[in-house]
Amino acid sequence: MQEKRAFERIAVDIRTLFRGGNGGNLRGHVCDISMGGMYIETPAPQRIGSYILADLDVETLGKVIWTQGRVVRVTRLGMAIEFARLDARGIQSLLEFNRSR
């Protein structure tokens, strides 16, 4: 089967704090990320079509990267997010760092 993704995904291990439709802070773990989106493992996935704001605690870069996106898929382990807005420079730095490892 041919890959349909527009962006290369990189496996990562990043803690995240995100806010969904209820406005409360929720915790998760980013497993993979690209310039187009990310997958968050969380016990509290949001509804498909809803928007979240997420702060990625990237310890290897010593910074927090912000993202905003729409939930496009929900699984029993978490949710896939398509980015709507993001710290593009921060995500690019993260991807480049992980590619060089």
N, CA, C and O atoms as a MOPAC input file, in Angstrom:
PM7 MOZYME 1SCF
protein

 N      0.83300 1    -1.17600 1     0.00000 1
 C      0.00000 1     0.00000 1     0.00000 1
 C      0.88400 1     1.24800 1     0.00000 1
 O      1.86600 1     1.31000 1     0.73900 1
 N      0.54800 1     2.21900 1    -0.80700 1
 C      1.34800 1     3.43300 1    -0.91800 1
 C      0.95500 1     4.43700 1     0.16100 1
 O     -0.22500 1     4.61600 1     0.46100 1
 N      1.95500 1     5.08300 1     0.73200 1
 C      1.75500 1     6.10300 1     1.77200 1
 C      1.11600 1     7.33500 1     1.15900 1
 O      1.58400 1     7.82900 1     0.13300 1
 N      0.02500 1     7.85400 1     1.78900 1
 C     -0.69100 1     9.02300 1     1.27700 1
 C     -0.25600 1    10.32600 1     1.94300 1
 O     -0.69900 1    11.40100 1     1.53600 1
 N      0.57900 1    10.25100 1     2.93200 1
 C      0.92500 1    11.44500 1     3.70900 1
 C      1.73800 1    12.44800 1     2.89700 1
 O      2.60300 1    12.07800 1     2.10300 1
 N      1.44000 1    13.72100 1     3.11700 1
 C      2.15100 1    14.79000 1     2.41400 1
 C      3.48100 1    15.11300 1     3.09700 1
 O      4.38800 1    15.65100 1     2.46300 1
 N      3.60000 1    14.78800 1     4.38600 1
 C      4.79900 1    15.12500 1     5.14800 1
 C      5.39000 1    13.87100 1     5.78800 1
 O      4.66600 1    12.95300 1     6.17400 1
 N      6.70600 1    13.84900 1     5.89200 1
 C      7.39600 1    12.74800 1     6.55000 1
 C      7.11000 1    12.78400 1     8.05300 1
 O      7.20200 1    13.83700 1     8.68500 1
 N      6.76000 1    11.62400 1     8.61900 1
 C      6.54200 1    11.51900 1    10.06100 1
 C      7.83000 1    11.09800 1    10.74600 1
 O      8.60800 1    10.31300 1    10.20400 1
 N      8.04600 1    11.62900 1    11.94300 1
 C      9.20700 1    11.29200 1    12.76000 1
 C      8.70000 1    10.76700 1    14.10200 1
 O      7.84700 1    11.38900 1    14.73500 1
 N      9.22600 1     9.62700 1    14.52900 1
 C      8.87000 1     9.09300 1    15.85300 1
 C      9.52100 1     9.96200 1    16.92600 1
 O     10.70400 1    10.28800 1    16.83200 1
 N      8.75000 1    10.33300 1    17.94000 1
 C      9.24500 1    11.17700 1    19.02900 1
 C      8.70100 1    10.65400 1    20.36000 1
 O      7.85500 1     9.76100 1    20.39500 1
 N      9.19500 1    11.21700 1    21.42600 1
 C      8.76000 1    10.89100 1    22.78000 1
 C      8.64200 1    12.21100 1    23.53100 1
 O      9.58100 1    12.63200 1    24.20800 1
 N      7.47500 1    12.86900 1    23.40900 1
 C      7.30000 1    14.22600 1    23.93400 1
 C      6.04300 1    14.30300 1    24.78900 1
 O      4.96500 1    13.87800 1    24.37500 1
 N      6.20000 1    14.85100 1    25.98000 1
 C      5.03800 1    15.11600 1    26.82400 1
 C      4.29300 1    16.32700 1    26.28700 1
 O      4.90200 1    17.26400 1    25.76900 1
 N      2.97300 1    16.30200 1    26.41500 1
 C      2.18500 1    17.45400 1    25.98300 1
 C      1.07100 1    17.75100 1    26.97100 1
 O      0.52100 1    16.85600 1    27.61200 1
 N      0.76400 1    19.00900 1    27.07100 1
 C     -0.37700 1    19.49000 1    27.82900 1
 C     -1.27600 1    20.14500 1    26.78500 1
 O     -0.84200 1    21.05000 1    26.07200 1
 N     -2.53600 1    19.68900 1    26.69200 1
 C     -3.40500 1    20.27400 1    25.67000 1
 C     -4.74400 1    20.67900 1    26.26900 1
 O     -5.16100 1    20.19000 1    27.31900 1
 N     -5.39700 1    21.59100 1    25.56200 1
 C     -6.70700 1    22.08000 1    25.95900 1
 C     -7.68900 1    21.76700 1    24.83600 1
 O     -7.46000 1    22.10200 1    23.67400 1
 N     -8.77400 1    21.12500 1    25.20600 1
 C     -9.79700 1    20.76800 1    24.23200 1
 C    -11.00400 1    21.66900 1    24.37100 1
 O    -10.91800 1    22.78900 1    24.87500 1
 N    -12.12600 1    21.15400 1    23.91100 1
 C    -13.36400 1    21.92200 1    23.90900 1
 C    -13.86400 1    22.32600 1    25.28700 1
 O    -14.55200 1    23.33800 1    25.42100 1
 N    -13.52800 1    21.54700 1    26.31600 1
 C    -14.00000 1    21.88000 1    27.66400 1
 C    -13.14300 1    22.94600 1    28.34500 1
 O    -13.49500 1    23.43400 1    29.41900 1
 N    -12.01300 1    23.30900 1    27.72000 1
 C    -11.16200 1    24.35800 1    28.26600 1
 C    -10.20000 1    23.91100 1    29.34000 1
 O     -9.31300 1    24.67600 1    29.71800 1
 N    -10.34300 1    22.68500 1    29.85200 1
 C     -9.44300 1    22.19300 1    30.89100 1
 C     -8.13600 1    21.68500 1    30.31200 1
 O     -8.06600 1    21.33200 1    29.13500 1
 N     -7.10200 1    21.64800 1    31.14100 1
 C     -5.80200 1    21.11700 1    30.71400 1
 C     -5.79800 1    19.60100 1    30.82000 1
 O     -6.18900 1    19.03700 1    31.84200 1
 N     -5.35000 1    18.94800 1    29.75200 1
 C     -5.27800 1    17.49800 1    29.68800 1
 C     -3.85800 1    17.09800 1    29.32300 1
 O     -3.13800 1    17.85900 1    28.67700 1
 N     -3.45600 1    15.90000 1    29.73900 1
 C     -2.10500 1    15.43100 1    29.46400 1
 C     -2.11200 1    14.36500 1    28.38100 1
 O     -3.08400 1    13.63300 1    28.19700 1
 N     -0.98800 1    14.30600 1    27.67100 1
 C     -0.83100 1    13.28700 1    26.65400 1
 C      0.63300 1    13.08900 1    26.32900 1
 O      1.51800 1    13.66200 1    26.96400 1
 N      0.86600 1    12.26000 1    25.32000 1
 C      2.21900 1    11.91700 1    24.90600 1
 C      2.24000 1    11.89000 1    23.37700 1
 O      1.50400 1    11.11900 1    22.76200 1
 N      3.07400 1    12.72100 1    22.76600 1
 C      3.19000 1    12.74600 1    21.30400 1
 C      4.12800 1    11.61400 1    20.88500 1
 O      5.27100 1    11.53700 1    21.33600 1
 N      3.61900 1    10.73100 1    20.00600 1
 C      4.38400 1     9.56400 1    19.53800 1
 C      5.04000 1     9.81000 1    18.19300 1
 O      6.15100 1     9.34100 1    17.94200 1
 N      4.34900 1    10.55200 1    17.31800 1
 C      4.95700 1    10.91200 1    16.03300 1
 C      4.44800 1    12.27700 1    15.60600 1
 O      3.37100 1    12.72000 1    16.00600 1
 N      5.26500 1    12.93600 1    14.77000 1
 C      4.96400 1    14.30900 1    14.39100 1
 C      5.52600 1    14.58600 1    13.00100 1
 O      6.50600 1    13.97200 1    12.58100 1
 N      4.89600 1    15.51300 1    12.29900 1
 C      5.37600 1    15.99500 1    11.00500 1
 C      5.00900 1    17.47300 1    10.91800 1
 O      4.44900 1    18.03000 1    11.86200 1
 N      5.31500 1    18.10000 1     9.80900 1
 C      4.91400 1    19.49400 1     9.63000 1
 C      3.40100 1    19.61800 1     9.45400 1
 O      2.85200 1    20.71400 1     9.56700 1
 N      2.72900 1    18.50600 1     9.18100 1
 C      1.29000 1    18.53900 1     8.95600 1
 C      0.43700 1    18.13100 1    10.13900 1
 O     -0.75300 1    18.44300 1    10.18200 1
 N      1.03700 1    17.42900 1    11.11400 1
 C      0.23000 1    16.98800 1    12.24500 1
 C      1.00100 1    16.10500 1    13.19900 1
 O      2.21900 1    15.96200 1    13.09200 1
 N      0.26700 1    15.50600 1    14.14300 1
 C      0.89600 1    14.65600 1    15.16100 1
 C     -0.12500 1    13.66600 1    15.69000 1
 O     -1.32900 1    13.82800 1    15.49400 1
 N      0.37500 1    12.63500 1    16.36500 1
 C     -0.48800 1    11.67400 1    17.04200 1
 C     -0.21400 1    11.78600 1    18.53800 1
 O      0.93400 1    11.70900 1    18.97500 1
 N     -1.27300 1    11.96900 1    19.31600 1
 C     -1.16500 1    12.09700 1    20.77300 1
 C     -1.81400 1    10.89600 1    21.43200 1
 O     -3.00200 1    10.64100 1    21.23500 1
 N     -1.03500 1    10.15400 1    22.21900 1
 C     -1.61300 1     9.11600 1    23.07200 1
 C     -2.15800 1     9.82300 1    24.30200 1
 O     -1.44500 1    10.59000 1    24.95000 1
 N     -3.42000 1     9.56700 1    24.62300 1
 C     -4.05700 1    10.21100 1    25.76500 1
 C     -5.27500 1     9.40200 1    26.19200 1
 O     -5.94900 1     8.81300 1    25.34700 1
 N     -5.56500 1     9.36300 1    27.48800 1
 C     -6.78800 1     8.71000 1    27.94000 1
 C     -8.02100 1     9.59000 1    27.70600 1
 O     -9.14700 1     9.16400 1    27.96200 1
 N     -7.80400 1    10.82100 1    27.21700 1
 C     -8.91100 1    11.76800 1    27.02300 1
 C     -8.93500 1    12.32200 1    25.59900 1
 O     -8.82900 1    13.53500 1    25.41700 1
 N     -9.07300 1    11.45300 1    24.57100 1
 C     -9.12500 1    11.98500 1    23.20500 1
 C    -10.36700 1    12.84500 1    23.01700 1
 O    -11.41200 1    12.58200 1    23.61100 1
 N    -10.24300 1    13.86300 1    22.19300 1
 C    -11.34700 1    14.77700 1    21.92900 1
 C    -12.15200 1    14.27300 1    20.72400 1
 O    -11.72000 1    13.35700 1    20.02400 1
 N    -13.29500 1    14.86100 1    20.49400 1
 C    -14.15800 1    14.44200 1    19.38800 1
 C    -13.54400 1    14.78600 1    18.03700 1
 O    -12.85200 1    15.79600 1    17.90800 1
 N    -13.79200 1    13.95800 1    17.03600 1
 C    -13.36000 1    14.25500 1    15.66800 1
 C    -13.98100 1    15.57900 1    15.24700 1
 O    -15.16800 1    15.82100 1    15.46300 1
 N    -13.16000 1    16.43100 1    14.64600 1
 C    -13.61400 1    17.75300 1    14.20600 1
 C    -13.38300 1    18.85100 1    15.21900 1
 O    -13.43700 1    20.03000 1    14.87100 1
 N    -13.12300 1    18.48900 1    16.47700 1
 C    -12.87800 1    19.51800 1    17.49400 1
 C    -11.43700 1    20.02200 1    17.38400 1
 O    -10.56900 1    19.35200 1    16.82500 1
 N    -11.20700 1    21.20000 1    17.92200 1
 C     -9.88200 1    21.81600 1    17.89100 1
 C     -9.23600 1    21.75000 1    19.26300 1
 O     -9.90700 1    21.82300 1    20.29200 1
 N     -7.90700 1    21.60900 1    19.25400 1
 C     -7.15300 1    21.61900 1    20.50100 1
 C     -5.99800 1    22.61400 1    20.37300 1
 O     -5.55700 1    22.93700 1    19.27100 1
 N     -5.52700 1    23.08100 1    21.50400 1
 C     -4.28600 1    23.84400 1    21.62200 1
 C     -3.34200 1    22.97200 1    22.42400 1
 O     -3.72100 1    22.47400 1    23.48400 1
 N     -2.12100 1    22.77400 1    21.94600 1
 C     -1.19200 1    21.89200 1    22.64800 1
 C      0.17100 1    22.55700 1    22.80400 1
 O      0.66300 1    23.23100 1    21.89900 1
 N      0.76500 1    22.34900 1    23.97000 1
 C      2.13300 1    22.77400 1    24.24700 1
 C      2.98500 1    21.51800 1    24.34300 1
 O      2.72100 1    20.64900 1    25.17400 1
 N      4.00200 1    21.41700 1    23.50100 1
 C      4.88500 1    20.26500 1    23.47800 1
 C      6.13100 1    20.59200 1    24.28300 1
 O      6.84200 1    21.54400 1    23.96300 1
 N      6.40100 1    19.82200 1    25.31200 1
 C      7.55200 1    20.04000 1    26.18800 1
 C      8.75400 1    19.29100 1    25.60900 1
 O      8.97900 1    18.12100 1    25.92000 1
 N      9.52000 1    19.98300 1    24.76500 1
 C     10.63000 1    19.35700 1    24.04700 1
 C     11.91600 1    19.55500 1    24.85100 1
 O     12.64100 1    20.53200 1    24.65800 1
 N     12.18100 1    18.62000 1    25.74400 1
 C     13.33700 1    18.72900 1    26.63700 1
 C     14.65800 1    18.75300 1    25.87400 1
 O     15.58900 1    19.45200 1    26.27400 1
 N     14.74900 1    17.99100 1    24.77400 1
 C     16.00600 1    17.92700 1    24.02900 1
 C     16.38000 1    19.27300 1    23.42300 1
 O     17.56100 1    19.55300 1    23.21600 1
 N     15.38000 1    20.11000 1    23.13700 1
 C     15.65400 1    21.44600 1    22.59900 1
 C     15.58000 1    22.51600 1    23.68400 1
 O     15.90400 1    23.67800 1    23.43500 1
 N     15.15900 1    22.13200 1    24.87900 1
 C     15.05200 1    23.09300 1    25.97200 1
 C     13.97800 1    24.13100 1    25.74300 1
 O     14.14300 1    25.28600 1    26.13400 1
 N     12.86700 1    23.73900 1    25.11000 1
 C     11.81200 1    24.71500 1    24.84600 1
 C     10.45300 1    24.04600 1    24.77700 1
 O     10.34700 1    22.82300 1    24.68400 1
 N      9.42200 1    24.86700 1    24.82500 1
 C      8.04600 1    24.42300 1    24.64500 1
 C      7.58300 1    24.94100 1    23.29300 1
 O      7.74000 1    26.12400 1    22.99000 1
 N      7.01200 1    24.05700 1    22.47800 1
 C      6.52500 1    24.41300 1    21.14200 1
 C      4.99800 1    24.36800 1    21.17400 1
 O      4.42100 1    23.39700 1    21.66400 1
 N      4.34700 1    25.39000 1    20.66500 1
 C      2.88500 1    25.43500 1    20.67700 1
 C      2.32600 1    24.99300 1    19.32800 1
 O      2.95100 1    25.18900 1    18.28500 1
 N      1.15100 1    24.40100 1    19.37000 1
 C      0.44000 1    24.00100 1    18.15600 1
 C     -1.05900 1    24.17500 1    18.37700 1
 O     -1.53900 1    24.18000 1    19.51000 1
 N     -1.77500 1    24.31500 1    17.28800 1
 C     -3.22900 1    24.30900 1    17.31600 1
 C     -3.66400 1    23.41100 1    16.16600 1
 O     -3.11900 1    23.50600 1    15.06700 1
 N     -4.62800 1    22.54900 1    16.40600 1
 C     -5.03800 1    21.65800 1    15.33900 1
 C     -6.41000 1    21.06200 1    15.54000 1
 O     -7.06600 1    21.25900 1    16.56300 1
 N     -6.82400 1    20.31900 1    14.51500 1
 C     -8.13800 1    19.69200 1    14.48100 1
 C     -7.97400 1    18.18300 1    14.60800 1
 O     -7.09600 1    17.59000 1    13.98200 1
 N     -8.81400 1    17.57700 1    15.41100 1
 C     -8.80800 1    16.12400 1    15.57700 1
 C     -9.38700 1    15.49800 1    14.30200 1
 O    -10.52700 1    15.77200 1    13.92700 1
 N     -8.58300 1    14.65100 1    13.64100 1
 C     -9.04100 1    14.03000 1    12.39800 1
 C     -9.29100 1    12.53700 1    12.53600 1
 O     -9.93400 1    11.93000 1    11.68000 1
 N     -8.77900 1    11.93800 1    13.62300 1
 C     -8.98700 1    10.50700 1    13.84700 1
 C     -8.84200 1    10.22900 1    15.33700 1
 O     -7.99200 1    10.81000 1    16.01300 1
 N     -9.68800 1     9.32900 1    15.83600 1
 C     -9.62300 1     8.92600 1    17.23900 1
 C     -9.47800 1     7.40700 1    17.28300 1
 O    -10.17600 1     6.68600 1    16.56900 1
 N     -8.56300 1     6.92900 1    18.12900 1
 C     -8.37300 1     5.49300 1    18.33400 1
 C     -8.56800 1     5.20700 1    19.81400 1
 O     -8.81800 1     6.12000 1    20.60100 1
 N     -8.45400 1     3.94100 1    20.19100 1
 C     -8.61600 1     3.60700 1    21.61300 1
 C     -7.45100 1     4.13600 1    22.44700 1
 O     -7.56400 1     4.24800 1    23.66800 1
 N     -6.31700 1     4.46700 1    21.78700 1
 C     -5.13800 1     4.95300 1    22.50800 1
 C     -4.95600 1     6.46700 1    22.46800 1
 O     -4.19600 1     7.01300 1    23.26700 1
 N     -5.64600 1     7.15800 1    21.54600 1
 C     -5.42200 1     8.59300 1    21.44300 1
 C     -6.09300 1     9.21800 1    20.24000 1
 O     -7.18800 1     8.81800 1    19.84300 1
 N     -5.41400 1    10.22200 1    19.65300 1
 C     -6.02100 1    10.97200 1    18.55200 1
 C     -4.96000 1    11.52300 1    17.60800 1
 O     -3.84100 1    11.84500 1    18.00800 1
 N     -5.35300 1    11.62000 1    16.33800 1
 C     -4.50000 1    12.21400 1    15.30900 1
 C     -4.94400 1    13.65600 1    15.10300 1
 O     -6.13500 1    13.94200 1    14.98800 1
 N     -3.97500 1    14.55100 1    15.05800 1
 C     -4.22700 1    15.98600 1    14.93800 1
 C     -3.65200 1    16.50300 1    13.63000 1
 O     -2.50300 1    16.21400 1    13.29600 1
 N     -4.44500 1    17.26600 1    12.88800 1
 C     -3.96300 1    17.97100 1    11.70400 1
 C     -3.74400 1    19.42200 1    12.11600 1
 O     -4.66700 1    20.07500 1    12.60200 1
 N     -2.52900 1    19.92900 1    11.92500 1
 C     -2.22600 1    21.28200 1    12.37100 1
 C     -3.01100 1    22.32600 1    11.58300 1
 O     -3.15700 1    22.23600 1    10.36300 1
 N     -3.51000 1    23.31400 1    12.31400 1
 C     -4.14300 1    24.48700 1    11.71500 1
 C     -3.19500 1    25.68200 1    11.84700 1
 O     -3.06500 1    26.48800 1    10.92600 1
 N     -2.53600 1    25.78500 1    13.00800 1
 C     -1.52400 1    26.81900 1    13.27300 1
 C     -0.45900 1    26.17600 1    14.13300 1
 O     -0.74100 1    25.26500 1    14.91100 1
 N      0.77100 1    26.65500 1    13.99200 1
 C      1.84400 1    26.06100 1    14.77300 1
 C      3.06000 1    26.96200 1    14.78500 1
 O      3.18500 1    27.89100 1    13.98600 1
 N      3.95400 1    26.66100 1    15.71300 1
 C      5.27800 1    27.28400 1    15.75800 1
 C      6.12000 1    26.52100 1    14.72800 1
 O      6.83700 1    25.58200 1    15.07300 1
 N      6.02200 1    26.93600 1    13.46400 1
 C      6.67000 1    26.20500 1    12.36900 1
 C      8.17700 1    26.09600 1    12.57800 1
 O      8.77300 1    25.05700 1    12.29600 1
 N      8.77800 1    27.14800 1    13.06100 1
 C     10.21900 1    27.13400 1    13.30700 1
 C     10.58700 1    26.10200 1    14.37400 1
 O     11.58200 1    25.38900 1    14.24600 1
 N      9.77000 1    26.03400 1    15.42700 1
 C     10.00700 1    25.07400 1    16.49500 1
 C      9.82200 1    23.63900 1    16.02600 1
 O     10.63000 1    22.77100 1    16.35700 1
 N      8.76600 1    23.37800 1    15.25600 1
 C      8.52700 1    22.03000 1    14.73600 1
 C      9.64500 1    21.63500 1    13.78300 1
 O     10.11400 1    20.49700 1    13.81800 1
 N     10.07800 1    22.56100 1    12.93400 1
 C     11.17000 1    22.27200 1    11.99400 1
 C     12.45600 1    21.92900 1    12.75500 1
 O     13.16700 1    20.99900 1    12.37500 1
 N     12.75600 1    22.66400 1    13.81300 1
 C     13.94200 1    22.37300 1    14.63400 1
 C     13.83700 1    20.98900 1    15.26100 1
 O     14.81700 1    20.24500 1    15.30100 1
 N     12.66300 1    20.64900 1    15.74400 1
 C     12.43800 1    19.33700 1    16.33300 1
 C     12.65200 1    18.22300 1    15.29900 1
 O     13.32100 1    17.22900 1    15.58100 1
 N     12.08300 1    18.39500 1    14.11200 1
 C     12.22500 1    17.38600 1    13.06100 1
 C     13.68400 1    17.22800 1    12.63600 1
 O     14.16200 1    16.10600 1    12.46900 1
 N     14.39000 1    18.33900 1    12.46100 1
 C     15.78500 1    18.28400 1    12.05800 1
 C     16.64200 1    17.61400 1    13.13500 1
 O     17.53300 1    16.82600 1    12.81500 1
 N     16.38300 1    17.91700 1    14.38900 1
 C     17.12900 1    17.31400 1    15.48900 1
 C     16.92500 1    15.79300 1    15.48800 1
 O     17.88500 1    15.03600 1    15.63100 1
 N     15.67900 1    15.35400 1    15.32700 1
 C     15.38100 1    13.92500 1    15.37900 1
 C     15.87300 1    13.19300 1    14.13600 1
 O     16.21100 1    12.01300 1    14.22600 1
 N     15.92500 1    13.83900 1    12.99700 1
 C     16.46500 1    13.21400 1    11.77800 1
 C     17.95000 1    12.95600 1    11.91100 1
 O     18.46200 1    11.96800 1    11.38500 1
 N     18.65500 1    13.85000 1    12.62200 1
 C     20.10800 1    13.72700 1    12.73000 1
 C     20.53000 1    12.69600 1    13.76300 1
 O     21.72400 1    12.42600 1    13.89400 1
 N     19.61800 1    12.12500 1    14.48400 1
 C     19.93300 1    11.13100 1    15.52500 1
 C     20.11000 1     9.75900 1    14.94700 1
 O     20.37800 1     8.80900 1    15.68200 1

